[in-house]
Amino acid sequence: MKKARLPDPPPLPTNDVRIAQVGTAAWAIALLVLLIIDLPTPDRWWLAVCTMGTTIGLFAMWYVPRLQSHRSPHTQED
């Protein structure tokens, strides 16, 4: 006999913009460190990785508030 499944708990409130800010800052710091240490030529692709991480983070900080403002607070995903 199976036990009745308890209902899922409600999602925890999060500050998604703050998460994007922290991630963007981490990528930007990594980029600065790599620029300071002057990578050898075969490893310079890391500069592009850090640049894209920073760029995507900046986009997320712009996009996430707009995404959340268009969602209904009572919408539940099944």
mmCIF file of the N, C-alpha and C atoms, coordinates in Angstrom:
data_MODEL
# 
_entry.id   MODEL 
# 
loop_
_atom_site.group_PDB 
_atom_site.id 
_atom_site.type_symbol 
_atom_site.label_atom_id 
_atom_site.label_alt_id 
_atom_site.label_comp_id 
_atom_site.label_asym_id 
_atom_site.label_entity_id 
_atom_site.label_seq_id 
_atom_site.pdbx_PDB_ins_code 
_atom_site.Cartn_x 
_atom_site.Cartn_y 
_atom_site.Cartn_z 
_atom_site.occupancy 
_atom_site.B_iso_or_equiv 
_atom_site.pdbx_formal_charge 
_atom_site.auth_seq_id 
_atom_site.auth_comp_id 
_atom_site.auth_asym_id 
_atom_site.auth_atom_id 
_atom_site.pdbx_PDB_model_num 
ATOM 1   N N  . MET A 1 1  ? 0.848  -1.173 0.000   1.00 0.00 ? 1  MET A N  1 
ATOM 2   C CA . MET A 1 1  ? 0.000  0.000  0.000   1.00 0.00 ? 1  MET A CA 1 
ATOM 3   C C  . MET A 1 1  ? 0.899  1.242  0.000   1.00 0.00 ? 1  MET A C  1 
ATOM 4   N N  . LYS A 1 2  ? 0.627  2.150  -0.900  1.00 0.00 ? 2  LYS A N  1 
ATOM 5   C CA . LYS A 1 2  ? 1.404  3.386  -0.993  1.00 0.00 ? 2  LYS A CA 1 
ATOM 6   C C  . LYS A 1 2  ? 0.831  4.439  -0.068  1.00 0.00 ? 2  LYS A C  1 
ATOM 7   N N  . LYS A 1 3  ? 1.745  5.231  0.488   1.00 0.00 ? 3  LYS A N  1 
ATOM 8   C CA . LYS A 1 3  ? 1.309  6.350  1.309   1.00 0.00 ? 3  LYS A CA 1 
ATOM 9   C C  . LYS A 1 3  ? 0.838  7.486  0.417   1.00 0.00 ? 3  LYS A C  1 
ATOM 10  N N  . ALA A 1 4  ? -0.107 8.251  0.913   1.00 0.00 ? 4  ALA A N  1 
ATOM 11  C CA . ALA A 1 4  ? -0.577 9.411  0.161   1.00 0.00 ? 4  ALA A CA 1 
ATOM 12  C C  . ALA A 1 4  ? 0.563  10.428 0.077   1.00 0.00 ? 4  ALA A C  1 
ATOM 13  N N  . ARG A 1 5  ? 0.719  10.982 -1.085  1.00 0.00 ? 5  ARG A N  1 
ATOM 14  C CA . ARG A 1 5  ? 1.794  11.956 -1.303  1.00 0.00 ? 5  ARG A CA 1 
ATOM 15  C C  . ARG A 1 5  ? 1.382  13.307 -0.734  1.00 0.00 ? 5  ARG A C  1 
ATOM 16  N N  . LEU A 1 6  ? 2.316  13.894 0.008   1.00 0.00 ? 6  LEU A N  1 
ATOM 17  C CA . LEU A 1 6  ? 2.057  15.224 0.557   1.00 0.00 ? 6  LEU A CA 1 
ATOM 18  C C  . LEU A 1 6  ? 2.125  16.257 -0.572  1.00 0.00 ? 6  LEU A C  1 
ATOM 19  N N  . PRO A 1 7  ? 1.390  17.338 -0.435  1.00 0.00 ? 7  PRO A N  1 
ATOM 20  C CA . PRO A 1 7  ? 1.468  18.374 -1.471  1.00 0.00 ? 7  PRO A CA 1 
ATOM 21  C C  . PRO A 1 7  ? 2.851  19.028 -1.475  1.00 0.00 ? 7  PRO A C  1 
ATOM 22  N N  . ASP A 1 8  ? 3.262  19.509 -2.624  1.00 0.00 ? 8  ASP A N  1 
ATOM 23  C CA . ASP A 1 8  ? 4.551  20.188 -2.750  1.00 0.00 ? 8  ASP A CA 1 
ATOM 24  C C  . ASP A 1 8  ? 4.527  21.471 -1.927  1.00 0.00 ? 8  ASP A C  1 
ATOM 25  N N  . PRO A 1 9  ? 5.642  21.790 -1.298  1.00 0.00 ? 9  PRO A N  1 
ATOM 26  C CA . PRO A 1 9  ? 5.694  23.047 -0.546  1.00 0.00 ? 9  PRO A CA 1 
ATOM 27  C C  . PRO A 1 9  ? 5.717  24.226 -1.516  1.00 0.00 ? 9  PRO A C  1 
ATOM 28  N N  . PRO A 1 10 ? 5.285  25.382 -1.070  1.00 0.00 ? 10 PRO A N  1 
ATOM 29  C CA . PRO A 1 10 ? 5.321  26.548 -1.963  1.00 0.00 ? 10 PRO A CA 1 
ATOM 30  C C  . PRO A 1 10 ? 6.770  26.945 -2.248  1.00 0.00 ? 10 PRO A C  1 
ATOM 31  N N  . PRO A 1 11 ? 7.023  27.537 -3.405  1.00 0.00 ? 11 PRO A N  1 
ATOM 32  C CA . PRO A 1 11 ? 8.396  27.940 -3.709  1.00 0.00 ? 11 PRO A CA 1 
ATOM 33  C C  . PRO A 1 11 ? 8.872  29.042 -2.769  1.00 0.00 ? 11 PRO A C  1 
ATOM 34  N N  . LEU A 1 12 ? 10.158 29.015 -2.481  1.00 0.00 ? 12 LEU A N  1 
ATOM 35  C CA . LEU A 1 12 ? 10.732 30.044 -1.622  1.00 0.00 ? 12 LEU A CA 1 
ATOM 36  C C  . LEU A 1 12 ? 10.923 31.332 -2.422  1.00 0.00 ? 12 LEU A C  1 
ATOM 37  N N  . PRO A 1 13 ? 10.667 32.453 -1.794  1.00 0.00 ? 13 PRO A N  1 
ATOM 38  C CA . PRO A 1 13 ? 10.914 33.708 -2.509  1.00 0.00 ? 13 PRO A CA 1 
ATOM 39  C C  . PRO A 1 13 ? 12.427 33.922 -2.668  1.00 0.00 ? 13 PRO A C  1 
ATOM 40  N N  . THR A 1 14 ? 12.836 34.362 -3.851  1.00 0.00 ? 14 THR A N  1 
ATOM 41  C CA . THR A 1 14 ? 14.254 34.613 -4.117  1.00 0.00 ? 14 THR A CA 1 
ATOM 42  C C  . THR A 1 14 ? 14.417 35.976 -4.765  1.00 0.00 ? 14 THR A C  1 
ATOM 43  N N  . ASN A 1 15 ? 15.600 36.498 -4.677  1.00 0.00 ? 15 ASN A N  1 
ATOM 44  C CA . ASN A 1 15 ? 15.936 37.750 -5.336  1.00 0.00 ? 15 ASN A CA 1 
ATOM 45  C C  . ASN A 1 15 ? 16.793 37.391 -6.545  1.00 0.00 ? 15 ASN A C  1 
ATOM 46  N N  . ASP A 1 16 ? 16.139 37.150 -7.677  1.00 0.00 ? 16 ASP A N  1 
ATOM 47  C CA . ASP A 1 16 ? 16.827 36.663 -8.861  1.00 0.00 ? 16 ASP A CA 1 
ATOM 48  C C  . ASP A 1 16 ? 17.791 37.694 -9.445  1.00 0.00 ? 16 ASP A C  1 
ATOM 49  N N  . VAL A 1 17 ? 17.488 38.959 -9.297  1.00 0.00 ? 17 VAL A N  1 
ATOM 50  C CA . VAL A 1 17 ? 18.389 39.993 -9.796  1.00 0.00 ? 17 VAL A CA 1 
ATOM 51  C C  . VAL A 1 17 ? 19.681 39.987 -8.986  1.00 0.00 ? 17 VAL A C  1 
ATOM 52  N N  . ARG A 1 18 ? 19.581 39.796 -7.677  1.00 0.00 ? 18 ARG A N  1 
ATOM 53  C CA . ARG A 1 18 ? 20.780 39.739 -6.832  1.00 0.00 ? 18 ARG A CA 1 
ATOM 54  C C  . ARG A 1 18 ? 21.657 38.555 -7.241  1.00 0.00 ? 18 ARG A C  1 
ATOM 55  N N  . ILE A 1 19 ? 21.041 37.429 -7.562  1.00 0.00 ? 19 ILE A N  1 
ATOM 56  C CA . ILE A 1 19 ? 21.797 36.264 -8.016  1.00 0.00 ? 19 ILE A CA 1 
ATOM 57  C C  . ILE A 1 19 ? 22.542 36.588 -9.296  1.00 0.00 ? 19 ILE A C  1 
ATOM 58  N N  . ALA A 1 20 ? 21.885 37.268 -10.230 1.00 0.00 ? 20 ALA A N  1 
ATOM 59  C CA . ALA A 1 20 ? 22.538 37.672 -11.474 1.00 0.00 ? 20 ALA A CA 1 
ATOM 60  C C  . ALA A 1 20 ? 23.666 38.666 -11.199 1.00 0.00 ? 20 ALA A C  1 
ATOM 61  N N  . GLN A 1 21 ? 23.469 39.553 -10.242 1.00 0.00 ? 21 GLN A N  1 
ATOM 62  C CA . GLN A 1 21 ? 24.511 40.524 -9.908  1.00 0.00 ? 21 GLN A CA 1 
ATOM 63  C C  . GLN A 1 21 ? 25.757 39.832 -9.361  1.00 0.00 ? 21 GLN A C  1 
ATOM 64  N N  . VAL A 1 22 ? 25.571 38.880 -8.483  1.00 0.00 ? 22 VAL A N  1 
ATOM 65  C CA . VAL A 1 22 ? 26.704 38.165 -7.890  1.00 0.00 ? 22 VAL A CA 1 
ATOM 66  C C  . VAL A 1 22 ? 27.448 37.380 -8.964  1.00 0.00 ? 22 VAL A C  1 
ATOM 67  N N  . GLY A 1 23 ? 26.716 36.697 -9.821  1.00 0.00 ? 23 GLY A N  1 
ATOM 68  C CA . GLY A 1 23 ? 27.361 35.944 -10.898 1.00 0.00 ? 23 GLY A CA 1 
ATOM 69  C C  . GLY A 1 23 ? 28.106 36.843 -11.867 1.00 0.00 ? 23 GLY A C  1 
ATOM 70  N N  . THR A 1 24 ? 27.508 37.976 -12.202 1.00 0.00 ? 24 THR A N  1 
ATOM 71  C CA . THR A 1 24 ? 28.155 38.928 -13.104 1.00 0.00 ? 24 THR A CA 1 
ATOM 72  C C  . THR A 1 24 ? 29.429 39.479 -12.474 1.00 0.00 ? 24 THR A C  1 
ATOM 73  N N  . ALA A 1 25 ? 29.363 39.806 -11.207 1.00 0.00 ? 25 ALA A N  1 
ATOM 74  C CA . ALA A 1 25 ? 30.557 40.313 -10.510 1.00 0.00 ? 25 ALA A CA 1 
ATOM 75  C C  . ALA A 1 25 ? 31.661 39.255 -10.498 1.00 0.00 ? 25 ALA A C  1 
ATOM 76  N N  . ALA A 1 26 ? 31.296 38.004 -10.291 1.00 0.00 ? 26 ALA A N  1 
ATOM 77  C CA . ALA A 1 26 ? 32.295 36.934 -10.275 1.00 0.00 ? 26 ALA A CA 1 
ATOM 78  C C  . ALA A 1 26 ? 32.981 36.801 -11.636 1.00 0.00 ? 26 ALA A C  1 
ATOM 79  N N  . TRP A 1 27 ? 32.195 36.853 -12.723 1.00 0.00 ? 27 TRP A N  1 
ATOM 80  C CA . TRP A 1 27 ? 32.785 36.773 -14.062 1.00 0.00 ? 27 TRP A CA 1 
ATOM 81  C C  . TRP A 1 27 ? 33.659 37.986 -14.349 1.00 0.00 ? 27 TRP A C  1 
ATOM 82  N N  . ALA A 1 28 ? 33.230 39.158 -13.922 1.00 0.00 ? 28 ALA A N  1 
ATOM 83  C CA . ALA A 1 28 ? 34.010 40.373 -14.161 1.00 0.00 ? 28 ALA A CA 1 
ATOM 84  C C  . ALA A 1 28 ? 35.330 40.330 -13.387 1.00 0.00 ? 28 ALA A C  1 
ATOM 85  N N  . ILE A 1 29 ? 35.303 39.844 -12.151 1.00 0.00 ? 29 ILE A N  1 
ATOM 86  C CA . ILE A 1 29 ? 36.525 39.717 -11.363 1.00 0.00 ? 29 ILE A CA 1 
ATOM 87  C C  . ILE A 1 29 ? 37.469 38.704 -12.003 1.00 0.00 ? 29 ILE A C  1 
ATOM 88  N N  . ALA A 1 30 ? 36.905 37.589 -12.460 1.00 0.00 ? 30 ALA A N  1 
ATOM 89  C CA . ALA A 1 30 ? 37.733 36.586 -13.133 1.00 0.00 ? 30 ALA A CA 1 
ATOM 90  C C  . ALA A 1 30 ? 38.383 37.170 -14.387 1.00 0.00 ? 30 ALA A C  1 
ATOM 91  N N  . LEU A 1 31 ? 37.641 37.993 -15.133 1.00 0.00 ? 31 LEU A N  1 
ATOM 92  C CA . LEU A 1 31 ? 38.192 38.631 -16.327 1.00 0.00 ? 31 LEU A CA 1 
ATOM 93  C C  . LEU A 1 31 ? 39.337 39.563 -15.959 1.00 0.00 ? 31 LEU A C  1 
ATOM 94  N N  . LEU A 1 32 ? 39.153 40.351 -14.924 1.00 0.00 ? 32 LEU A N  1 
ATOM 95  C CA . LEU A 1 32 ? 40.219 41.260 -14.496 1.00 0.00 ? 32 LEU A CA 1 
ATOM 96  C C  . LEU A 1 32 ? 41.466 40.507 -14.048 1.00 0.00 ? 32 LEU A C  1 
ATOM 97  N N  . VAL A 1 33 ? 41.275 39.430 -13.309 1.00 0.00 ? 33 VAL A N  1 
ATOM 98  C CA . VAL A 1 33 ? 42.416 38.633 -12.861 1.00 0.00 ? 33 VAL A CA 1 
ATOM 99  C C  . VAL A 1 33 ? 43.161 38.052 -14.061 1.00 0.00 ? 33 VAL A C  1 
ATOM 100 N N  . LEU A 1 34 ? 42.419 37.542 -15.035 1.00 0.00 ? 34 LEU A N  1 
ATOM 101 C CA . LEU A 1 34 ? 43.067 36.963 -16.208 1.00 0.00 ? 34 LEU A CA 1 
ATOM 102 C C  . LEU A 1 34 ? 43.788 38.023 -17.035 1.00 0.00 ? 34 LEU A C  1 
ATOM 103 N N  . LEU A 1 35 ? 43.243 39.223 -17.074 1.00 0.00 ? 35 LEU A N  1 
ATOM 104 C CA . LEU A 1 35 ? 43.923 40.299 -17.790 1.00 0.00 ? 35 LEU A CA 1 
ATOM 105 C C  . LEU A 1 35 ? 45.211 40.703 -17.070 1.00 0.00 ? 35 LEU A C  1 
ATOM 106 N N  . ILE A 1 36 ? 45.194 40.658 -15.749 1.00 0.00 ? 36 ILE A N  1 
ATOM 107 C CA . ILE A 1 36 ? 46.372 41.047 -14.968 1.00 0.00 ? 36 ILE A CA 1 
ATOM 108 C C  . ILE A 1 36 ? 47.499 40.015 -15.112 1.00 0.00 ? 36 ILE A C  1 
ATOM 109 N N  . ILE A 1 37 ? 47.140 38.724 -15.102 1.00 0.00 ? 37 ILE A N  1 
ATOM 110 C CA . ILE A 1 37 ? 48.195 37.703 -15.136 1.00 0.00 ? 37 ILE A CA 1 
ATOM 111 C C  . ILE A 1 37 ? 48.735 37.453 -16.541 1.00 0.00 ? 37 ILE A C  1 
ATOM 112 N N  . ASP A 1 38 ? 48.156 38.036 -17.552 1.00 0.00 ? 38 ASP A N  1 
ATOM 113 C CA . ASP A 1 38 ? 48.634 37.924 -18.935 1.00 0.00 ? 38 ASP A CA 1 
ATOM 114 C C  . ASP A 1 38 ? 48.790 36.462 -19.354 1.00 0.00 ? 38 ASP A C  1 
ATOM 115 N N  . LEU A 1 39 ? 47.674 35.879 -19.748 1.00 0.00 ? 39 LEU A N  1 
ATOM 116 C CA . LEU A 1 39 ? 47.639 34.469 -20.136 1.00 0.00 ? 39 LEU A CA 1 
ATOM 117 C C  . LEU A 1 39 ? 48.511 34.184 -21.354 1.00 0.00 ? 39 LEU A C  1 
ATOM 118 N N  . PRO A 1 40 ? 49.062 32.971 -21.423 1.00 0.00 ? 40 PRO A N  1 
ATOM 119 C CA . PRO A 1 40 ? 49.760 32.587 -22.648 1.00 0.00 ? 40 PRO A CA 1 
ATOM 120 C C  . PRO A 1 40 ? 48.750 32.440 -23.795 1.00 0.00 ? 40 PRO A C  1 
ATOM 121 N N  . THR A 1 41 ? 49.225 32.542 -25.009 1.00 0.00 ? 41 THR A N  1 
ATOM 122 C CA . THR A 1 41 ? 48.347 32.552 -26.187 1.00 0.00 ? 41 THR A CA 1 
ATOM 123 C C  . THR A 1 41 ? 47.374 31.370 -26.257 1.00 0.00 ? 41 THR A C  1 
ATOM 124 N N  . PRO A 1 42 ? 47.794 30.114 -25.984 1.00 0.00 ? 42 PRO A N  1 
ATOM 125 C CA . PRO A 1 42 ? 46.823 29.007 -26.097 1.00 0.00 ? 42 PRO A CA 1 
ATOM 126 C C  . PRO A 1 42 ? 45.658 29.086 -25.096 1.00 0.00 ? 42 PRO A C  1 
ATOM 127 N N  . ASP A 1 43 ? 45.842 29.843 -24.024 1.00 0.00 ? 43 ASP A N  1 
ATOM 128 C CA . ASP A 1 43 ? 44.802 29.913 -22.993 1.00 0.00 ? 43 ASP A CA 1 
ATOM 129 C C  . ASP A 1 43 ? 43.986 31.199 -23.037 1.00 0.00 ? 43 ASP A C  1 
ATOM 130 N N  . ARG A 1 44 ? 44.144 32.000 -24.056 1.00 0.00 ? 44 ARG A N  1 
ATOM 131 C CA . ARG A 1 44 ? 43.428 33.274 -24.128 1.00 0.00 ? 44 ARG A CA 1 
ATOM 132 C C  . ARG A 1 44 ? 41.922 33.117 -24.374 1.00 0.00 ? 44 ARG A C  1 
ATOM 133 N N  . TRP A 1 45 ? 41.474 31.924 -24.710 1.00 0.00 ? 45 TRP A N  1 
ATOM 134 C CA . TRP A 1 45 ? 40.044 31.702 -24.907 1.00 0.00 ? 45 TRP A CA 1 
ATOM 135 C C  . TRP A 1 45 ? 39.273 31.929 -23.605 1.00 0.00 ? 45 TRP A C  1 
ATOM 136 N N  . TRP A 1 46 ? 39.969 31.839 -22.461 1.00 0.00 ? 46 TRP A N  1 
ATOM 137 C CA . TRP A 1 46 ? 39.313 32.110 -21.184 1.00 0.00 ? 46 TRP A CA 1 
ATOM 138 C C  . TRP A 1 46 ? 38.833 33.557 -21.091 1.00 0.00 ? 46 TRP A C  1 
ATOM 139 N N  . LEU A 1 47 ? 39.516 34.457 -21.767 1.00 0.00 ? 47 LEU A N  1 
ATOM 140 C CA . LEU A 1 47 ? 39.071 35.856 -21.772 1.00 0.00 ? 47 LEU A CA 1 
ATOM 141 C C  . LEU A 1 47 ? 37.686 35.978 -22.416 1.00 0.00 ? 47 LEU A C  1 
ATOM 142 N N  . ALA A 1 48 ? 37.477 35.228 -23.494 1.00 0.00 ? 48 ALA A N  1 
ATOM 143 C CA . ALA A 1 48 ? 36.164 35.244 -24.156 1.00 0.00 ? 48 ALA A CA 1 
ATOM 144 C C  . ALA A 1 48 ? 35.089 34.629 -23.260 1.00 0.00 ? 48 ALA A C  1 
ATOM 145 N N  . VAL A 1 49 ? 35.443 33.585 -22.535 1.00 0.00 ? 49 VAL A N  1 
ATOM 146 C CA . VAL A 1 49 ? 34.478 32.948 -21.623 1.00 0.00 ? 49 VAL A CA 1 
ATOM 147 C C  . VAL A 1 49 ? 34.039 33.933 -20.544 1.00 0.00 ? 49 VAL A C  1 
ATOM 148 N N  . CYS A 1 50 ? 35.021 34.615 -19.936 1.00 0.00 ? 50 CYS A N  1 
ATOM 149 C CA . CYS A 1 50 ? 34.694 35.586 -18.880 1.00 0.00 ? 50 CYS A CA 1 
ATOM 150 C C  . CYS A 1 50 ? 33.918 36.775 -19.435 1.00 0.00 ? 50 CYS A C  1 
ATOM 151 N N  . THR A 1 51 ? 34.260 37.208 -20.633 1.00 0.00 ? 51 THR A N  1 
ATOM 152 C CA . THR A 1 51 ? 33.535 38.318 -21.258 1.00 0.00 ? 51 THR A CA 1 
ATOM 153 C C  . THR A 1 51 ? 32.087 37.930 -21.525 1.00 0.00 ? 51 THR A C  1 
ATOM 154 N N  . MET A 1 52 ? 31.867 36.733 -22.033 1.00 0.00 ? 52 MET A N  1 
ATOM 155 C CA . MET A 1 52 ? 30.498 36.292 -22.293 1.00 0.00 ? 52 MET A CA 1 
ATOM 156 C C  . MET A 1 52 ? 29.717 36.078 -20.995 1.00 0.00 ? 52 MET A C  1 
ATOM 157 N N  . GLY A 1 53 ? 30.371 35.563 -19.961 1.00 0.00 ? 53 GLY A N  1 
ATOM 158 C CA . GLY A 1 53 ? 29.691 35.412 -18.675 1.00 0.00 ? 53 GLY A CA 1 
ATOM 159 C C  . GLY A 1 53 ? 29.252 36.752 -18.120 1.00 0.00 ? 53 GLY A C  1 
ATOM 160 N N  . THR A 1 54 ? 30.114 37.754 -18.239 1.00 0.00 ? 54 THR A N  1 
ATOM 161 C CA . THR A 1 54 ? 29.765 39.101 -17.784 1.00 0.00 ? 54 THR A CA 1 
ATOM 162 C C  . THR A 1 54 ? 28.632 39.679 -18.623 1.00 0.00 ? 54 THR A C  1 
ATOM 163 N N  . THR A 1 55 ? 28.702 39.494 -19.932 1.00 0.00 ? 55 THR A N  1 
ATOM 164 C CA . THR A 1 55 ? 27.672 40.020 -20.831 1.00 0.00 ? 55 THR A CA 1 
ATOM 165 C C  . THR A 1 55 ? 26.318 39.368 -20.569 1.00 0.00 ? 55 THR A C  1 
ATOM 166 N N  . ILE A 1 56 ? 26.300 38.070 -20.411 1.00 0.00 ? 56 ILE A N  1 
ATOM 167 C CA . ILE A 1 56 ? 25.042 37.366 -20.135 1.00 0.00 ? 56 ILE A CA 1 
ATOM 168 C C  . ILE A 1 56 ? 24.481 37.795 -18.784 1.00 0.00 ? 56 ILE A C  1 
ATOM 169 N N  . GLY A 1 57 ? 25.346 38.011 -17.804 1.00 0.00 ? 57 GLY A N  1 
ATOM 170 C CA . GLY A 1 57 ? 24.892 38.484 -16.500 1.00 0.00 ? 57 GLY A CA 1 
ATOM 171 C C  . GLY A 1 57 ? 24.270 39.866 -16.575 1.00 0.00 ? 57 GLY A C  1 
ATOM 172 N N  . LEU A 1 58 ? 24.884 40.759 -17.356 1.00 0.00 ? 58 LEU A N  1 
ATOM 173 C CA . LEU A 1 58 ? 24.309 42.093 -17.528 1.00 0.00 ? 58 LEU A CA 1 
ATOM 174 C C  . LEU A 1 58 ? 22.944 42.013 -18.214 1.00 0.00 ? 58 LEU A C  1 
ATOM 175 N N  . PHE A 1 59 ? 22.842 41.138 -19.210 1.00 0.00 ? 59 PHE A N  1 
ATOM 176 C CA . PHE A 1 59 ? 21.548 40.937 -19.867 1.00 0.00 ? 59 PHE A CA 1 
ATOM 177 C C  . PHE A 1 59 ? 20.517 40.404 -18.871 1.00 0.00 ? 59 PHE A C  1 
ATOM 178 N N  . ALA A 1 60 ? 20.927 39.470 -18.023 1.00 0.00 ? 60 ALA A N  1 
ATOM 179 C CA . ALA A 1 60 ? 20.003 38.896 -17.036 1.00 0.00 ? 60 ALA A CA 1 
ATOM 180 C C  . ALA A 1 60 ? 19.509 39.955 -16.057 1.00 0.00 ? 60 ALA A C  1 
ATOM 181 N N  . MET A 1 61 ? 20.397 40.861 -15.654 1.00 0.00 ? 61 MET A N  1 
ATOM 182 C CA . MET A 1 61 ? 19.975 41.924 -14.730 1.00 0.00 ? 61 MET A CA 1 
ATOM 183 C C  . MET A 1 61 ? 18.954 42.853 -15.384 1.00 0.00 ? 61 MET A C  1 
ATOM 184 N N  . TRP A 1 62 ? 19.011 42.993 -16.688 1.00 0.00 ? 62 TRP A N  1 
ATOM 185 C CA . TRP A 1 62 ? 18.030 43.812 -17.405 1.00 0.00 ? 62 TRP A CA 1 
ATOM 186 C C  . TRP A 1 62 ? 16.737 43.018 -17.649 1.00 0.00 ? 62 TRP A C  1 
ATOM 187 N N  . TYR A 1 63 ? 16.878 41.731 -17.996 1.00 0.00 ? 63 TYR A N  1 
ATOM 188 C CA . TYR A 1 63 ? 15.745 40.931 -18.452 1.00 0.00 ? 63 TYR A CA 1 
ATOM 189 C C  . TYR A 1 63 ? 14.884 40.366 -17.318 1.00 0.00 ? 63 TYR A C  1 
ATOM 190 N N  . VAL A 1 64 ? 15.501 39.920 -16.241 1.00 0.00 ? 64 VAL A N  1 
ATOM 191 C CA . VAL A 1 64 ? 14.759 39.237 -15.173 1.00 0.00 ? 64 VAL A CA 1 
ATOM 192 C C  . VAL A 1 64 ? 13.646 40.101 -14.581 1.00 0.00 ? 64 VAL A C  1 
ATOM 193 N N  . PRO A 1 65 ? 13.872 41.390 -14.267 1.00 0.00 ? 65 PRO A N  1 
ATOM 194 C CA . PRO A 1 65 ? 12.757 42.179 -13.731 1.00 0.00 ? 65 PRO A CA 1 
ATOM 195 C C  . PRO A 1 65 ? 11.592 42.300 -14.720 1.00 0.00 ? 65 PRO A C  1 
ATOM 196 N N  . ARG A 1 66 ? 11.900 42.397 -15.997 1.00 0.00 ? 66 ARG A N  1 
ATOM 197 C CA . ARG A 1 66 ? 10.837 42.480 -17.003 1.00 0.00 ? 66 ARG A CA 1 
ATOM 198 C C  . ARG A 1 66 ? 10.076 41.168 -17.106 1.00 0.00 ? 66 ARG A C  1 
ATOM 199 N N  . LEU A 1 67 ? 10.786 40.060 -17.014 1.00 0.00 ? 67 LEU A N  1 
ATOM 200 C CA . LEU A 1 67 ? 10.147 38.752 -17.048 1.00 0.00 ? 67 LEU A CA 1 
ATOM 201 C C  . LEU A 1 67 ? 9.216  38.579 -15.856 1.00 0.00 ? 67 LEU A C  1 
ATOM 202 N N  . GLN A 1 68 ? 9.704  38.941 -14.674 1.00 0.00 ? 68 GLN A N  1 
ATOM 203 C CA . GLN A 1 68 ? 8.908  38.764 -13.460 1.00 0.00 ? 68 GLN A CA 1 
ATOM 204 C C  . GLN A 1 68 ? 7.710  39.707 -13.413 1.00 0.00 ? 68 GLN A C  1 
ATOM 205 N N  . SER A 1 69 ? 7.823  40.888 -13.987 1.00 0.00 ? 69 SER A N  1 
ATOM 206 C CA . SER A 1 69 ? 6.692  41.817 -13.956 1.00 0.00 ? 69 SER A CA 1 
ATOM 207 C C  . SER A 1 69 ? 5.556  41.362 -14.872 1.00 0.00 ? 69 SER A C  1 
ATOM 208 N N  . HIS A 1 70 ? 5.860  40.519 -15.848 1.00 0.00 ? 70 HIS A N  1 
ATOM 209 C CA . HIS A 1 70 ? 4.826  40.035 -16.758 1.00 0.00 ? 70 HIS A CA 1 
ATOM 210 C C  . HIS A 1 70 ? 4.175  38.741 -16.283 1.00 0.00 ? 70 HIS A C  1 
ATOM 211 N N  . ARG A 1 71 ? 4.754  38.154 -15.248 1.00 0.00 ? 71 ARG A N  1 
ATOM 212 C CA . ARG A 1 71 ? 4.169  36.914 -14.709 1.00 0.00 ? 71 ARG A CA 1 
ATOM 213 C C  . ARG A 1 71 ? 3.170  37.239 -13.628 1.00 0.00 ? 71 ARG A C  1 
ATOM 214 N N  . SER A 1 72 ? 2.113  36.478 -13.591 1.00 0.00 ? 72 SER A N  1 
ATOM 215 C CA . SER A 1 72 ? 1.122  36.653 -12.545 1.00 0.00 ? 72 SER A CA 1 
ATOM 216 C C  . SER A 1 72 ? 1.654  36.058 -11.244 1.00 0.00 ? 72 SER A C  1 
ATOM 217 N N  . PRO A 1 73 ? 1.466  36.736 -10.122 1.00 0.00 ? 73 PRO A N  1 
ATOM 218 C CA . PRO A 1 73 ? 1.973  36.181 -8.859  1.00 0.00 ? 73 PRO A CA 1 
ATOM 219 C C  . PRO A 1 73 ? 1.268  34.908 -8.434  1.00 0.00 ? 73 PRO A C  1 
ATOM 220 N N  . HIS A 1 74 ? 0.112  34.618 -9.025  1.00 0.00 ? 74 HIS A N  1 
ATOM 221 C CA . HIS A 1 74 ? -0.650 33.424 -8.634  1.00 0.00 ? 74 HIS A CA 1 
ATOM 222 C C  . HIS A 1 74 ? -0.484 32.285 -9.626  1.00 0.00 ? 74 HIS A C  1 
ATOM 223 N N  . THR A 1 75 ? 0.394  32.458 -10.594 1.00 0.00 ? 75 THR A N  1 
ATOM 224 C CA . THR A 1 75 ? 0.601  31.397 -11.579 1.00 0.00 ? 75 THR A CA 1 
ATOM 225 C C  . THR A 1 75 ? 1.402  30.281 -10.946 1.00 0.00 ? 75 THR A C  1 
ATOM 226 N N  . GLN A 1 76 ? 0.891  29.064 -11.091 1.00 0.00 ? 76 GLN A N  1 
ATOM 227 C CA . GLN A 1 76 ? 1.618  27.902 -10.575 1.00 0.00 ? 76 GLN A CA 1 
ATOM 228 C C  . GLN A 1 76 ? 1.949  27.004 -11.750 1.00 0.00 ? 76 GLN A C  1 
ATOM 229 N N  . GLU A 1 77 ? 3.192  26.537 -11.759 1.00 0.00 ? 77 GLU A N  1 
ATOM 230 C CA . GLU A 1 77 ? 3.602  25.609 -12.802 1.00 0.00 ? 77 GLU A CA 1 
ATOM 231 C C  . GLU A 1 77 ? 3.377  24.209 -12.315 1.00 0.00 ? 77 GLU A C  1 
ATOM 232 N N  . ASP A 1 78 ? 2.821  23.374 -13.157 1.00 0.00 ? 78 ASP A N  1 
ATOM 233 C CA . ASP A 1 78 ? 2.562  21.971 -12.776 1.00 0.00 ? 78 ASP A CA 1 
ATOM 234 C C  . ASP A 1 78 ? 3.659  21.089 -13.275 1.00 0.00 ? 78 ASP A C  1 
# 
